[in-house]
Amino acid sequence: MKKIYYLKTCSTCSRILKEWDLPSDFILQDIKNEEITVKQLEEMKSLAGSYEALFSKRAKLYKEMDLKNQVLKEADYKQYLLEHYTFLSRPVLLLNNQIFIGNSKKVTQQAKEAIHG
């Protein structure tokens, strides 16, 4: 599968997608306009190892809801990821049973190399 979960209104996502110079066979899913399904999230989790790995602790809502002072379990991370798109650390790239999560330089470079072989 060649799929990217991203936020169209996010300038960082837009910059990264441009840098990746994607071939036309990639499926792009704007998570604000097309919500992530339980099945999609479970697929991401199986590649990532945990829901926490997909969860963005830099999300504005994370601070607003004071989640950093709560003990979150995997079920909590899953629930929050399904409730609001902002909790997904993005972009998330699925490529041939590999997953690349987030926008750190290291991850985006590894993803670019995987995309272009």
C-alpha positions as a Python dict, from the first residue, in 0.01 Angstrom:
ca = {
    (1, 'M'): (0, 0, 0),
    (2, 'K'): (115, 351, -79),
    (3, 'K'): (-88, 586, 134),
    (4, 'I'): (-35, 912, 319),
    (5, 'Y'): (-251, 1049, 597),
    (6, 'Y'): (-200, 1422, 621),
    (7, 'L'): (-368, 1753, 692),
    (8, 'K'): (-423, 1969, 384),
    (9, 'T'): (-423, 2291, 590),
    (10, 'C'): (-92, 2208, 760),
    (11, 'S'): (199, 2397, 604),
    (12, 'T'): (448, 2140, 737),
    (13, 'C'): (258, 1854, 570),
    (14, 'S'): (243, 2049, 243),
    (15, 'R'): (616, 2120, 253),
    (16, 'I'): (699, 1756, 324),
    (17, 'L'): (473, 1625, 47),
    (18, 'K'): (644, 1864, -195),
    (19, 'E'): (988, 1744, -79),
    (20, 'W'): (887, 1381, -124),
    (21, 'D'): (790, 1444, -488),
    (22, 'L'): (536, 1162, -482),
    (23, 'P'): (470, 930, -773),
    (24, 'S'): (109, 936, -893),
    (25, 'D'): (23, 594, -746),
    (26, 'F'): (9, 727, -389),
    (27, 'I'): (-327, 769, -216),
    (28, 'L'): (-356, 1090, -15),
    (29, 'Q'): (-611, 1115, 264),
    (30, 'D'): (-679, 1456, 417),
    (31, 'I'): (-772, 1349, 769),
    (32, 'K'): (-979, 1659, 836),
    (33, 'N'): (-1213, 1597, 540),
    (34, 'E'): (-1203, 1217, 547),
    (35, 'E'): (-1190, 1083, 902),
    (36, 'I'): (-966, 791, 988),
    (37, 'T'): (-1163, 470, 1029),
    (38, 'V'): (-1113, 214, 1305),
    (39, 'K'): (-977, -28, 1044),
    (40, 'Q'): (-726, 230, 912),
    (41, 'L'): (-611, 316, 1263),
    (42, 'E'): (-569, -51, 1352),
    (43, 'E'): (-363, -103, 1037),
    (44, 'M'): (-138, 189, 1133),
    (45, 'K'): (-106, 54, 1487),
    (46, 'S'): (-5, -291, 1364),
    (47, 'L'): (285, -132, 1174),
    (48, 'A'): (373, 126, 1441),
    (49, 'G'): (355, -112, 1735),
    (50, 'S'): (126, 106, 1947),
    (51, 'Y'): (-136, 378, 1933),
    (52, 'E'): (93, 596, 2143),
    (53, 'A'): (350, 594, 1860),
    (54, 'L'): (87, 755, 1635),
    (55, 'F'): (-20, 1012, 1894),
    (56, 'S'): (99, 1371, 1882),
    (57, 'K'): (178, 1515, 2222),
    (58, 'R'): (237, 1850, 2054),
    (59, 'A'): (-130, 1885, 1958),
    (60, 'K'): (-300, 2195, 2091),
    (61, 'L'): (-585, 1985, 2232),
    (62, 'Y'): (-334, 1772, 2425),
    (63, 'K'): (-238, 2080, 2625),
    (64, 'E'): (-591, 2221, 2643),
    (65, 'M'): (-730, 1894, 2779),
    (66, 'D'): (-436, 1866, 3023),
    (67, 'L'): (-366, 1512, 2902),
    (68, 'K'): (1, 1534, 2995),
    (69, 'N'): (-101, 1512, 3361),
    (70, 'Q'): (-307, 1199, 3304),
    (71, 'V'): (-193, 840, 3274),
    (72, 'L'): (-307, 735, 2928),
    (73, 'K'): (-341, 373, 2827),
    (74, 'E'): (-340, 232, 2472),
    (75, 'A'): (-723, 235, 2469),
    (76, 'D'): (-715, 607, 2557),
    (77, 'Y'): (-472, 687, 2275),
    (78, 'K'): (-693, 494, 2031),
    (79, 'Q'): (-1005, 676, 2151),
    (80, 'Y'): (-846, 1021, 2118),
    (81, 'L'): (-702, 940, 1775),
    (82, 'L'): (-1048, 841, 1652),
    (83, 'E'): (-1220, 1137, 1818),
    (84, 'H'): (-1009, 1416, 1670),
    (85, 'Y'): (-772, 1426, 1373),
    (86, 'T'): (-537, 1669, 1546),
    (87, 'F'): (-403, 1392, 1770),
    (88, 'L'): (-245, 1204, 1480),
    (89, 'S'): (125, 1276, 1448),
    (90, 'R'): (145, 1363, 1082),
    (91, 'P'): (209, 1299, 809),
    (92, 'V'): (181, 920, 829),
    (93, 'L'): (317, 733, 530),
    (94, 'L'): (234, 368, 468),
    (95, 'L'): (462, 210, 211),
    (96, 'N'): (497, -164, 148),
    (97, 'N'): (436, -271, 511),
    (98, 'Q'): (653, 11, 645),
    (99, 'I'): (527, 311, 838),
    (100, 'F'): (680, 656, 873),
    (101, 'I'): (522, 876, 1139),
    (102, 'G'): (560, 1247, 1193),
    (103, 'N'): (768, 1529, 1056),
    (104, 'S'): (1111, 1498, 1214),
    (105, 'K'): (1398, 1546, 968),
    (106, 'K'): (1519, 1190, 1023),
    (107, 'V'): (1177, 1032, 957),
    (108, 'T'): (1099, 1247, 652),
    (109, 'Q'): (1441, 1169, 502),
    (110, 'Q'): (1397, 794, 560),
    (111, 'A'): (1051, 814, 403),
    (112, 'K'): (1185, 1001, 99),
    (113, 'E'): (1454, 738, 49),
    (114, 'A'): (1193, 460, 79),
    (115, 'I'): (964, 631, -174),
    (116, 'H'): (1235, 676, -433),
    (117, 'G'): (1424, 354, -361),
}
